[in-house]
Amino acid sequence: MRHLLMLEPGTFQRPTATLLLLESPTMSTTILVVEDDSIVRMLIVDVLEELEYSVLEAEDGEAALEIVRDSSNVIDLMMTDQGLPGMNGRDLAEKARELRPQLPILFASGYAENIDVPAGMHSIGKPFSIDQLRDKVKSILPTA
């Protein structure tokens, strides 16, 4: 199906990809990615943005808590590495839930089968495919 925009009577233009992205239901969904490895964080952010999510980034638990504390930040999901230096992912999740009790949490870990995931939280094993990440995020977030 092709869509055309009417600019003036008798003139039409195909919408650009940017216009189509603005209409995407996921664009208003924001995911906070907490990952200490900058390359892994960049890859996760790129994948989530490709899936048309808005993304906030933090390199550690303290930076993530600053974002969570800022009430002007809308966060629909926090995805955190379990093995963060200093404050680990579980400690971060507990502190984030104190500030935002309904915040969905997704742990990413190379040892996902061995981590104890608190009730109401989720995990995904590293490495994961784009499809696995997409499906996991969609299963956690309420449908638009």
C-alpha positions, 0 to 999 in steps of 0.5 A: 500500500502506498501513501501520498501526502497532498501538498497543494491541490493537484500536487502529491509527495510520498511521505519520507521515512521520518514521517512514517517513524513519527507515526510509529506506536513504539516511538513514545516508548522509552527504554533505559539501557544500563550497560558498563561495556560501551560497545555492548551498550552502543549495539543494544541502543542501536538495535532498540532504536532500529526497532523504533524505541526511544532510548536513554543510556547509562554506563553504571548504576549511579548514572541510571539512578540519576535518570530514574530520579529525574521525574521528567524522564519517561521510562517504560522499561529499564534493561540492565546488565546484571554484572555492573561494577559497583552497584550490580543490576539487582541492587539497581533494580531494587533502588529503581523500583523504590523510586518507580514501583511499576517500572518493568525491569529486564536483566541482560546477562551472559549467565541468565540461566544462573541469576536469581530474577526477582518476582515481576522482573525478566531476564534475557541471556547474552548474546541475544539476537535482534529477534530475541530482544524484540520479542522479549521487549514486546512481551514485557511492555503493554501493547499500544 
